[in-house]
Amino acid sequence: MISLLLAAEVAKLGAAVGAGLAAIGAGIGIGRIGGQAMDAMARQPEKMSDLRSSMIIAAALVEGVAFFAVIIAILAIVM
């Protein structure tokens, strides 16, 4: 009985750490995307609209992966 409770608590701890790492990774990824896009826009202002749309698509993909990781962490807590 104690081992089952311990396993559940370890799973919750792992899910919390996983969700935190996913949020940190998404923040770093979006920060790098935004910084590099601003650098590229400063170098080539005529390509600003193309760069902006590419930046939004890349940021959406990063957010999608982070959202998926958080959902998996929540499922680990529930199961």
KELOPA-907863 format. One line per 2 residues: number of its first residue (from 1); their letters; for each residue x, y, z of C-alpha. Coordinates in steps of 0.25 Angstrom, whole numbers, plus 5000, padded with zeros to 4 digits. Each point is the difference from the previous one (the first is absolute). Example, Ala and Ser with C-alpha at 12.3 -4.5 7.8 and 13.67 -1.06 7.14 Angstrom:
REM residues 2
1 = as = 5049/4982/5031; 5006/5014/4998 $
REM end
This chain:
REM residues 79
1 = mi = 5000/5000/5000; 5011/5010/5004 $
3 = sl = 5008/4997/4987; 4987/5003/4992 $
5 = ll = 4999/5013/5007; 5015/5003/4998 $
7 = aa = 4998/4997/4985; 4989/5010/4999 $
9 = ev = 5007/5011/5007; 5013/4998/4991 $
11 = ak = 4991/5000/4988; 4994/5013/5004 $
13 = lg = 5014/5006/5003; 5004/4995/4986 $
15 = aa = 4988/5007/4993; 5003/5013/5008 $
17 = vg = 5014/5000/4996; 4997/4996/4985 $
19 = ag = 4989/5011/4999; 5010/5010/5006 $
21 = la = 5011/4996/4990; 4990/5001/4989 $
23 = ai = 4996/5014/5004; 5015/5004/5001 $
25 = ga = 5004/4994/4987; 4988/5007/4993 $
27 = gi = 5004/5014/5006; 5014/4998/4995 $
29 = gi = 4996/4995/4986; 4991/5012/4998 $
31 = gr = 5010/5010/5005; 5010/4995/4991 $
33 = ig = 4990/5000/4988; 4996/5014/5003 $
35 = gq = 5015/5005/5002; 5005/4994/4987 $
37 = am = 4988/5005/4993; 5002/5014/5005 $
39 = da = 5015/4999/4996; 4996/4995/4986 $
41 = ma = 4990/5012/4998; 5010/5010/5004 $
43 = rq = 5010/4994/4989; 4989/4999/4989 $
45 = pe = 4988/5009/5003; 4994/4997/4986 $
47 = km = 4998/4986/5005; 4992/5004/5012 $
49 = sd = 4987/4994/4997; 5006/4986/4995 $
51 = lr = 5008/5000/5013; 4988/5003/5009 $
53 = ss = 4991/4989/4994; 5012/4990/5002 $
55 = mi = 5002/5004/5014; 4985/4999/5003 $
57 = ia = 5000/4986/4994; 5013/4996/5008 $
59 = aa = 4994/5005/5013; 4987/4993/4998 $
61 = lv = 5008/4987/4998; 5008/5002/5013 $
63 = eg = 4987/5003/5008; 4994/4988/4994 $
65 = va = 5011/4991/5005; 5000/5006/5014 $
67 = ff = 4985/4999/5000; 5001/4985/4997 $
69 = av = 5010/4998/5011; 4992/5007/5010 $
71 = ii = 4988/4991/4996; 5008/4988/5002 $
73 = ai = 5005/5004/5013; 4985/5002/5005 $
75 = la = 4997/4986/4995; 5012/4995/5008 $
77 = iv = 4994/5006/5012; 4986/4995/4998 $
79 = m = 5004/4986/4996 $
REM end
